[in-house]
Amino acid sequence: MNPSEITAFILTRDEERDLPRAITSLPHGMPVLVLDARSTDRTLAYARDAGARVIERDWNGFAEARAFGLTQIATPWMLSLDADEALDDVLRDAILTANGEVDGYVVRRTTYFCGKPMRLWSDEPLLRLVRIGAARIEDVPLHEHLLVAGAVGELSGTLLHYSYPDAASYREKFARYTSIEAGSAPRDPLRALAALFLVLPRFARNLALGSLLDGPRGWYIAWMSAYYPLVVAAKALVPA
């Protein structure tokens, strides 16, 4: 595929730390659209210096922002990229050699915690490269979905996700995400009780899925991931 026919679409708000890595990982000649939610740091200055088209706009949620972005892209294809993500060399080359005979491509993402990739968060399949005319956004709690009408292929390589540079950033997102999910979860004591009894089995499963080999970082993630559904269910019991 010709990179000039693909727009990399990135949502930002105060992403001066991560945005340079995301943009510099893209194929040379790929246009970039940055939709910014009123950043107060140097995000906008960097984006403009890097040649990105920048739109500043009030924040109305991920789904609304991504749907708006789809309407602003003039190229036939869009690559959806988070500011804290980057393409590895294999994925970047795979985009260039893709034949474009489908309506979308899935990529595999690996998430990092405290600077190291986590086995529990490896090879997550995500639809990220889509043909504009076939794409739409589905709004679901916490995470919106990018969908296409037709056939989907898969690209080799890895999308590197640097979401949690330290434990504090993980705890902050853990608290925020569980509260968001609790807002749409049923107020059900039995659900919370079931989640309680499943914490240890989930923890054991997460260790078996690779977290055991990741050392203390992996054990921590295995436990917090097992504990997550219980926190959501418990927060749902408390009136907002």
Secondary structure as GFF3:
##gff-version 3
##sequence-region A 1 240
A	DSSP	three_ten_helix	3	5	.	.	.	ID=ss1
A	DSSP	beta_strand	6	12	.	.	.	ID=ss2
A	DSSP	alpha_helix	19	24	.	.	.	ID=ss3
A	DSSP	beta_strand	32	36	.	.	.	ID=ss4
A	DSSP	alpha_helix	43	49	.	.	.	ID=ss5
A	DSSP	beta_strand	53	56	.	.	.	ID=ss6
A	DSSP	alpha_helix	62	71	.	.	.	ID=ss7
A	DSSP	beta_strand	77	82	.	.	.	ID=ss8
A	DSSP	beta_strand	85	87	.	.	.	ID=ss9
A	DSSP	alpha_helix	89	97	.	.	.	ID=ss10
A	DSSP	beta_strand	104	113	.	.	.	ID=ss11
A	DSSP	beta_strand	116	117	.	.	.	ID=ss12
A	DSSP	three_ten_helix	119	121	.	.	.	ID=ss13
A	DSSP	beta_strand	124	131	.	.	.	ID=ss14
A	DSSP	three_ten_helix	132	134	.	.	.	ID=ss15
A	DSSP	beta_strand	135	138	.	.	.	ID=ss16
A	DSSP	beta_strand	145	148	.	.	.	ID=ss17
A	DSSP	beta_strand	152	154	.	.	.	ID=ss18
A	DSSP	beta_strand	159	164	.	.	.	ID=ss19
A	DSSP	alpha_helix	167	182	.	.	.	ID=ss20
A	DSSP	alpha_helix	189	208	.	.	.	ID=ss21
A	DSSP	three_ten_helix	211	214	.	.	.	ID=ss22
A	DSSP	alpha_helix	215	237	.	.	.	ID=ss23
###
